[in-house]
Amino acid sequence: MFEPIIAACQLPLSEFESTDYHPYEPKVGLVAFNILVCLITQFMHDLVENSPGGLLMWGLIIVVSLPIGVMGMVEAGREDVRGPVRYPVATGLLYQLFGISVMFPLVWLPGYILGRGTGAVSPTRAWASIPLTLPGLVLTTLVFTLDPSTYAFTVAAGMLGGPVLVLSPLLLWAIQTPPAKDARALSEGSKVVTKAYHIAGMVAALAWYALLYVVHTSYHWNLPALWTHVWTDANPCVAFMTIDSIVLWVALLIYIGYRCPRGVVESLVWCPLVGPGASCAMVMGRLEREGGAKTIRSKEE
């Protein structure tokens, strides 16, 4: 499906405008990512045109991404972290170029296992991770509520897949990282990180309930009809997002299982009640609290 779209997106803008594809805004691509912005704009336009299936599947990946966004910024702020986890902007660009459901399990997760840090996190950084994670949810809301023929839709759709969002962690570089062996900093940072996960979980739960409302109003809980629209007879973009969301959720469960196998069971138990993002965020908050306390004891010893 995307082969002719890729060819069209490589055309000069003046020639692209004469095609039948949806216009895109090259300014949000910062020149180097114009082709990517063009592609994501066509992709989002297809999802909107094939809603509610497109809304549900894109919304699902946003729900799962909320605790991942907080985790990426938090773990990058530990003094003793090594490898790709230390550079959230670089990993974010990989997410945009190759898909978060590819790069998170293949790059970030192994990087965490091999180079994770156990040092303190600045409370300021932990608090800042919340507002820096929310723009994706805001832009998603705009994309699926605005008229696709408007310029505002074009800008919002382009920003969702462009480089602007993933450059936001650059704002955290000025925040000083606490010493890795400072027990007080470990305690304070761990408490705020736990709260950050809980806040992300509450937002993810609200988004999950909004998706359930769409299922209720659009399908009246006819799950076979829902499955037909998101997989069996789905538009290619919608089916792709169905795979994407499931893979990303499984990758997040693998992260939790690496930290605490029991946490996977907890996440699955809570999932029907609060959704996949919130259930994982709840467990991640507990793991941060328990891990912080364990690290403090070991460093004091």
C-alpha positions in Angstrom: 0.0 0.0 0.0 2.8 2.4 0.9 5.1 1.9 -2.1 3.3 4.5 -4.3 3.0 6.8 -1.2 6.7 6.7 -0.6 7.4 7.5 -4.2 5.0 10.4 -4.1 6.5 11.7 -0.8 10.0 11.8 -2.5 8.7 14.3 -5.1 9.4 18.0 -4.8 6.6 19.7 -2.8 5.3 21.5 -5.9 4.9 18.2 -7.7 3.4 16.4 -4.7 0.7 19.0 -4.4 -0.6 17.9 -7.8 -1.1 14.3 -6.6 -4.3 12.9 -5.0 -2.6 12.4 -1.6 -3.4 14.5 1.4 -1.2 17.6 1.7 1.5 17.7 4.5 3.3 20.5 6.3 7.1 20.3 5.6 7.8 22.8 8.4 7.2 20.2 11.1 9.6 17.8 9.4 12.6 20.2 10.1 13.8 19.5 6.5 15.5 16.2 7.3 12.3 14.4 8.1 10.0 15.8 5.5 9.4 12.4 3.9 8.6 10.9 7.3 6.1 13.7 8.0 4.5 13.1 4.5 4.2 9.4 5.2 2.7 9.8 8.7 0.2 12.4 7.5 -1.1 9.9 4.9 -1.1 7.2 7.5 -3.1 9.2 10.0 -5.5 10.4 7.3 -6.2 6.7 6.5 -6.8 5.9 10.2 -9.2 8.8 10.5 -11.0 7.8 7.4 -11.3 4.2 8.7 -12.5 5.0 12.2 -13.6 3.9 14.7 -11.2 1.1 14.1 -8.4 3.5 13.3 -9.1 5.6 16.4 -9.3 2.5 18.7 -6.0 1.0 17.5 -4.0 4.2 17.4 -5.5 5.2 20.8 -4.5 1.8 22.2 -0.9 2.3 21.3 -1.0 5.8 22.9 -2.4 4.3 26.1 0.5 1.8 26.3 3.0 4.5 25.3 2.2 6.8 28.3 4.1 4.8 31.0 6.9 4.0 28.4 7.4 7.7 27.8 7.8 8.4 31.5 10.1 5.5 31.9 12.3 6.5 29.0 12.9 10.0 30.4 13.3 8.8 34.0 15.8 6.0 33.3 17.9 8.3 31.1 18.5 10.5 34.1 20.3 8.1 36.3 24.0 8.9 36.7 25.2 5.3 36.2 23.1 4.4 33.2 24.9 3.3 30.0 24.0 2.6 26.4 21.0 3.7 24.3 18.8 4.2 27.4 20.9 7.3 28.3 19.8 9.1 25.1 16.0 9.4 24.9 16.1 11.8 21.9 18.1 9.2 19.8 15.8 6.4 20.8 12.8 8.6 20.1 14.0 9.3 16.6 14.4 5.6 16.1 10.8 5.1 17.3 9.6 7.6 14.7 11.7 6.2 11.8 11.2 2.5 12.4 8.2 2.3 14.8 8.2 2.2 18.6 6.9 -1.4 18.5 10.1 -2.4 16.7 12.7 -0.2 18.4 11.4 -0.4 22.0 11.8 -4.2 22.2 14.8 -4.5 20.0 16.9 -1.5 21.1 15.6 0.1 24.4 14.8 -3.1 26.3 18.1 -4.9 25.6 19.8 -1.6 26.3 18.1 -1.4 29.7 18.9 -5.0 30.6 22.6 -4.5 29.7 23.1 -0.9 30.9 20.4 0.0 33.4 21.3 2.5 36.1 20.5 2.2 39.8 21.4 5.8 40.8 19.1 8.6 41.9 16.7 10.5 39.6 16.2 14.2 40.0 12.7 14.9 41.3 12.5 17.8 38.8 13.2 15.4 35.9 10.6 13.0 37.2 7.9 15.7 37.4 8.9 17.0 34.0 8.4 13.6 32.4 4.6 13.9 32.8 3.9 17.1 30.7 6.5 16.0 28.2 4.7 12.7 27.6 1.2 14.2 27.2 1.6 16.0 23.8 1.1 12.7 21.9 -2.2 12.2 23.6 -3.3 15.8 22.9 -2.3 15.6 19.2 -4.1 12.3 18.9 -7.3 13.9 20.2 -6.9 16.7 17.7 -6.3 14.4 14.8 -9.4 12.4 15.4 -11.7 15.4 16.2 -10.6 17.9 13.6 -11.9 18.0 10.0 -9.2 16.2 7.9 -9.5 19.0 5.3 -8.2 21.6 7.7 -4.7 22.9 8.0 -4.8 22.2 11.8 -5.3 18.5 11.1 -2.4 18.5 8.7 -0.1 20.1 11.3 -1.2 17.8 14.1 -0.9 14.6 12.0 2.6 15.6 10.8 3.8 16.4 14.4 2.6 13.0 15.6 5.2 11.3 13.4 7.7 14.1 13.0 10.9 14.9 15.0 9.4 17.8 17.1 7.8 15.6 19.8 10.9 13.4 20.3 13.2 16.5 20.7 11.4 17.5 23.9 13.7 15.5 26.2 16.4 18.1 25.3 14.7 20.3 27.8 15.9 18.0 30.5 19.6 18.3 29.8 19.9 21.3 32.1 18.6 19.3 35.1 21.5 18.2 37.2 21.7 14.4 37.9 22.0 13.6 41.6 25.1 11.5 42.8 24.4 7.9 42.3 25.3 7.0 45.9 23.4 9.7 47.6 20.8 7.8 49.8 18.7 10.9 50.4 18.5 11.8 46.7 17.7 8.1 45.9 14.8 8.2 48.4 13.4 11.6 47.2 13.8 10.7 43.5 12.2 7.3 43.9 9.1 8.8 45.6 8.5 11.3 42.8 9.1 8.7 40.0 6.5 6.5 41.7 4.1 9.4 41.6 4.9 10.1 38.0 4.0 6.5 37.1 0.8 6.8 39.0 -0.2 10.0 37.3 0.7 8.5 33.9 -1.5 5.5 34.9 -4.4 7.7 35.8 -4.2 9.5 32.4 -3.9 6.1 30.6 -6.9 4.8 32.5 -9.0 7.8 31.4 -7.9 7.3 27.8 -8.8 3.6 28.1 -12.3 4.4 29.3 -12.7 6.8 26.4 -11.8 4.0 24.0 -14.3 1.7 25.8 -16.9 4.4 25.3 -16.2 4.4 21.6 -16.5 0.6 21.5 -19.9 0.9 23.3 -21.3 3.6 21.0 -19.9 2.2 17.8 -20.2 -1.5 18.2 -22.5 -1.9 21.2 -20.0 -4.5 22.6 -20.3 -6.6 19.4 -16.8 -8.0 19.7 -16.8 -10.1 16.5 -17.8 -6.9 14.6 -15.0 -5.0 16.3 -12.5 -7.7 15.5 -13.6 -7.6 11.8 -12.9 -3.9 11.6 -9.5 -3.9 13.4 -8.1 -7.1 11.9 -10.1 -9.6 9.7 -11.4 -7.1 7.2 -9.4 -4.0 8.3 -7.7 -1.3 6.3 -4.0 -2.1 6.1 -3.1 0.9 8.3 -5.6 -0.2 11.0 -4.4 -3.8 10.9 -0.8 -2.6 11.2 -1.7 -0.6 14.3 -3.4 -3.7 15.8 -0.2 -5.6 15.5 1.8 -2.6 16.7 -0.2 -2.1 19.9 -0.2 -5.8 20.8 3.6 -6.1 20.3 4.3 -2.9 22.3 2.2 -4.1 25.2 3.9 -7.5 25.2 7.3 -5.7 25.2 6.3 -3.7 28.2 5.2 -6.9 30.0 8.6 -8.3 29.2 10.2 -5.3 30.8 8.0 -5.8 33.9 8.8 -9.6 33.9 12.5 -8.9 33.8 12.1 -6.7 36.9 9.6 -9.0 38.7 7.8 -12.0 37.2 4.9 -11.5 39.6 4.4 -8.1 38.2 3.3 -9.5 34.9 0.5 -11.4 36.6 -0.6 -8.2 38.5 -0.6 -6.3 35.2 -2.8 -8.9 33.5 -5.2 -9.0 36.4 -5.7 -5.2 36.5 -5.8 -4.8 32.7 -9.5 -5.4 32.2 -10.4 -2.9 34.9 -8.0 0.0 34.0 -6.5 -0.9 30.7 -3.0 -2.1 29.6 -1.3 1.3 30.1 -2.6 2.0 33.6 -2.2 -1.6 34.8 1.5 -1.6 33.8 2.0 1.9 35.2 0.7 0.7 38.6 3.1 -2.2 38.7 6.0 0.0 37.5 5.3 2.5 40.3 5.5 -0.4 42.8 8.7 -1.7 41.3 10.3 1.8 41.5 9.3 2.2 45.1 10.6 -1.3 46.1 13.7 -1.0 43.9 14.5 2.4 45.4 14.3 1.1 48.9 16.4 -2.0 48.1 19.1 0.2 46.4 19.2 2.5 49.4 19.7 -0.4 51.8 22.5 -1.9 49.7 24.3 1.5 49.3 24.1 2.1 53.1 25.5 -1.3 53.7 
